[in-house]
Amino acid sequence: MLAILALLTVRIRLLFWLFVAAFNLVGAVDLILDYYHAIQVGLPALAGQLGATYAIPIIYVPVLMITHVVAFYLLLRPQPKAVRALAGDAAAVETRSAWSGMGPEAGQ
């Protein structure tokens, strides 16, 4: 649900980043709790009985955790100056285009 909210708010920068961070935090905590519960019920000892679903805890879950760690890294790293300058230019263009249709000269 948080990922869908992030996609729906992609044009509202503050809400978008808030939902992306919340999605990653909730996802990472969920995976850690799943690791804990799997060990508590003795899943490693039952690995041979999982059949084709053996690939889920062995391949899929670790890949999910890696993507969450990479997402946290990308969220927390400082932005290069060039990216900030481009983002500032884009914001300035959006502001100018939003204001261009207003004012006394708009009817001319």
N, C-alpha and C positions, 0 to 999 in steps of 0.2 A: 504494500500500500504506500509506503514511504517513497519507493522508487517511482511509482505512478504520480504521486504528488510532486516529486521533483521534476518529472517530465512536463507536467501541466504548468509549472511555475517557472519554466526555463527563461522567460522574458523578465521576471522579477528577480533580479540578481540575489538579493539578500535572502529571500525565501528559498530560492533554488539551492543555494549553498547550505542553508540550514537543513533542508530535507536531504541533501546528499550526505552531509555529515551524520545526520540521525540514522539514515539508512545503513551507512557503513558501521556505525557504532552498534546498532541493534543487531545487524547481521553477524558481526564479529563476536559479540557476547553470546548470541544464539549458538554459534559453532563451538565456542568454548564450553558452554553448558552441555552441548551434545557429546563432545569428547568425554566430559566428566561422566555423563549418564551411561555412555557406552562402556566405559571401564567399570562402573558400578554394577552393571548387569552381567558382566563377564563376556562381552562381545569378542574380545581377542581369542578366548578359548573356543568360541563357537564359529570361528571364521570358516571352517571347512563345511559347515552346514548352510552357509548363505547362498551357495550356488552362483548364479549369474549376478545376483545383487552384491556379490563380494567386491565388485568394481566401485560401488558407491562409497563405502568408507575408505577404500584404499586409494582411489584415484580422484573421484569427484570432490569429496569433502576437503582434502588437502589443497586442491586447486582453488576451491572457494576461499579458503583461508588466505592463500597467497594473493588472490585478487583483492581481498579486503586490506591486507597489509600494503599492497602497492597503492591502493586508493587512498589510504591514510597518508602514505608518503607524498603522493601528488597533492593532496589537500593541504598538508602542513609545510611543504617546501616553500621557500621565498620565491616570488615571481621575478624573473629577469626584468631588467629595466625596459628592454624592448617590448616585452609583452605588456607591461604597465602603460607604456607610451601608446601602444596600439589600442589598448582598452580605453584609454583616455580620449584618443582621437575618435574612436567609435562612439563613445558617450557624447562627445561634443557634436558629432554629426547628427545623432539622434535628437539631441536637444534643439539644434538649429532646425531640423526638419519638422519637429513638433511645433515650433514657434513660427515657422514660415507661413502657415495658413492663417495666422492671427494678426490683428492690428489694422490700422487704417489703410495701409497699402495692399492688403490682401484682396480687396475688391477690384483693383486696377489690373 
